[in-house]
Amino acid sequence: MQKILLISDTHSYLDEKLFKYIQTVDEVWHAGDIGDIKVCTEIEKLKPLKAVYGNIDGQDARIRYPENNIFMCEKVKVFITHIGGYPNRYNLEAKKIIEQEKPNLFICGHSHILKIMFDKKYNLLHLNPGACGIHGFHQVKTILRFNIDGADIKNMEIIELGKRA
């Protein structure tokens, strides 16, 4: 079983509250708009990190992380990208990759809107953890924590880190 902390849209801000949650998981996944690469460096001091770059990220993040990250976690095929949309409203590139790769779990960020949705058409779970930075229109900083146990995605938790500003 793998315990995962899913974050997105830090925009160079690393909330001190994140550290206690990072300690409780096996890996941290970042769905893009990292901002300052120091955010990732600090997380990687504590736990393994899988990340993708987002539209605001500079060369340091784009060299270090891919635009699309497809990998296996236990028996779950995961696809992470920054701008992907959501069920019935995927962007064209994300839809093409979903149709080719057939992931069980599709993760994106960008919207700053927390979403947990099951897509019946593609038989996958879609996650967007919202945003845990202080830039953007979201009012509350959010992250997700969950377990992957074999082929099961379970114990999904929405964690609020407090108001954005």
C-alpha positions as CSV (number, residue, x, y, z in Angstrom):
1,M,0.0,0.0,0.0
2,Q,1.2,3.5,-0.9
3,K,0.0,6.6,0.9
4,I,-0.1,9.6,-1.4
5,L,-0.3,13.4,-0.8
6,L,-1.5,15.2,-3.9
7,I,-0.9,19.0,-4.2
8,S,-1.0,21.5,-7.0
9,D,-0.6,25.2,-7.8
10,T,1.9,26.1,-5.1
11,H,3.0,29.1,-7.2
12,S,6.3,29.3,-5.2
13,Y,4.5,29.1,-1.8
14,L,5.2,26.2,0.5
15,D,2.7,26.3,3.4
16,E,4.3,25.2,6.7
17,K,1.1,23.2,7.4
18,L,2.1,20.9,4.5
19,F,5.0,19.4,6.4
20,K,3.0,17.5,8.9
21,Y,1.0,15.9,6.1
22,I,4.1,15.1,4.1
23,Q,5.4,13.1,7.1
24,T,2.3,10.9,7.0
25,V,2.7,9.6,3.4
26,D,5.1,7.6,1.2
27,E,5.1,10.0,-1.8
28,V,4.0,13.5,-2.7
29,W,2.6,14.2,-6.2
30,H,2.5,17.7,-7.6
31,A,0.2,18.5,-10.4
32,G,2.0,21.6,-11.7
33,D,2.4,25.3,-11.4
34,I,5.2,24.8,-9.0
35,G,6.7,28.2,-9.2
36,D,10.1,28.4,-7.5
37,I,11.8,25.0,-7.8
38,K,12.7,25.3,-4.1
39,V,9.2,24.1,-3.3
40,C,10.1,20.7,-4.8
41,T,13.6,20.7,-3.3
42,E,12.1,21.1,0.2
43,I,9.6,18.4,-0.4
44,E,12.2,16.0,-1.8
45,K,14.3,16.4,1.4
46,L,11.4,14.6,3.2
47,K,9.7,12.2,0.7
48,P,9.9,11.1,-2.9
49,L,8.2,13.5,-5.3
50,K,6.5,13.0,-8.7
51,A,5.7,16.2,-10.4
52,V,4.7,17.8,-13.7
53,Y,5.4,21.4,-14.8
54,G,2.6,23.8,-15.3
55,N,2.0,26.8,-17.5
56,I,3.6,29.3,-15.1
57,D,6.7,27.2,-14.6
58,G,10.1,28.2,-15.9
59,Q,13.0,26.3,-17.4
60,D,14.2,24.9,-14.1
61,A,10.9,23.0,-13.6
62,R,10.5,22.1,-17.3
63,I,14.0,20.5,-17.4
64,R,13.4,18.6,-14.2
65,Y,9.8,17.4,-14.6
66,P,7.7,16.3,-17.6
67,E,4.6,17.9,-19.0
68,N,2.8,14.5,-18.7
69,N,3.7,11.9,-16.2
70,I,2.4,8.4,-16.7
71,F,3.4,5.7,-14.3
72,M,2.2,2.7,-12.3
73,C,1.6,2.9,-8.5
74,E,0.9,-0.6,-7.2
75,K,-1.7,-1.8,-9.8
76,V,-3.1,1.6,-10.7
77,K,-2.0,3.4,-13.9
78,V,-1.7,7.1,-13.2
79,F,-1.6,10.0,-15.6
80,I,-0.7,13.4,-14.2
81,T,-0.7,16.7,-16.3
82,H,-1.3,20.3,-15.3
83,I,-4.0,21.4,-17.8
84,G,-6.3,18.5,-18.5
85,G,-9.9,19.4,-17.8
86,Y,-12.3,17.0,-16.2
87,P,-14.8,14.3,-17.3
88,N,-16.8,15.4,-20.3
89,R,-14.6,18.5,-20.7
90,Y,-11.0,17.1,-21.2
91,N,-8.8,19.2,-23.4
92,L,-7.8,17.5,-26.7
93,E,-4.3,16.5,-25.6
94,A,-5.4,15.0,-22.3
95,K,-8.3,13.2,-24.0
96,K,-5.9,11.7,-26.6
97,I,-3.6,10.4,-23.9
98,I,-6.5,9.0,-21.8
99,E,-7.7,7.1,-24.9
100,Q,-4.3,5.8,-25.7
101,E,-3.0,5.0,-22.2
102,K,-6.2,4.1,-20.4
103,P,-5.2,5.3,-17.0
104,N,-7.2,4.3,-13.8
105,L,-6.4,7.6,-12.2
106,F,-6.2,11.0,-14.1
107,I,-4.8,14.0,-12.1
108,C,-4.5,17.6,-13.1
109,G,-4.4,21.0,-11.5
110,H,-4.6,24.5,-13.1
111,S,-8.2,25.4,-12.3
112,H,-7.6,25.9,-8.5
113,I,-10.9,24.0,-8.1
114,L,-11.0,20.8,-6.1
115,K,-12.6,18.0,-7.9
116,I,-13.0,14.3,-7.3
117,M,-15.1,12.7,-10.0
118,F,-15.5,9.2,-11.5
119,D,-15.5,9.1,-15.3
120,K,-17.8,6.3,-16.4
121,K,-16.9,6.7,-20.1
122,Y,-13.2,6.1,-19.5
123,N,-13.5,4.1,-16.3
124,L,-11.2,6.3,-14.3
125,L,-11.1,8.4,-11.2
126,H,-10.3,12.1,-11.9
127,L,-8.7,14.2,-9.2
128,N,-7.8,17.9,-9.0
129,P,-6.5,18.8,-5.5
130,G,-7.4,22.5,-5.9
131,A,-4.5,24.9,-5.0
132,C,-2.3,25.1,-2.0
133,G,-0.6,28.3,-2.9
134,I,-1.6,31.9,-2.1
135,H,-2.0,33.1,-5.7
136,G,-5.2,32.7,-7.6
137,F,-8.9,33.1,-7.0
138,H,-9.4,30.1,-4.7
139,Q,-10.5,31.1,-1.1
140,V,-9.2,28.0,0.8
141,K,-5.9,26.1,0.2
142,T,-6.7,22.4,-0.4
143,I,-4.8,19.1,-0.9
144,L,-5.8,15.5,-1.1
145,R,-4.4,12.5,0.7
146,F,-5.3,8.9,-0.2
147,N,-4.0,5.3,-0.4
148,I,-3.4,3.1,-3.3
149,D,-3.6,-0.5,-2.3
150,G,-3.2,-2.9,-5.2
151,A,-5.8,-1.8,-7.7
152,D,-7.9,0.1,-5.1
153,I,-7.8,3.9,-4.5
154,K,-9.2,4.4,-1.1
155,N,-9.3,6.5,2.1
156,M,-9.6,9.7,0.1
157,E,-9.3,12.8,2.4
158,I,-9.8,16.4,1.5
159,I,-7.5,18.5,3.6
160,E,-8.0,22.3,4.0
161,L,-4.9,24.3,4.9
162,G,-6.8,27.5,5.7
163,K,-7.6,30.6,3.9
164,R,-5.6,31.7,0.8
165,A,-4.4,35.0,2.2
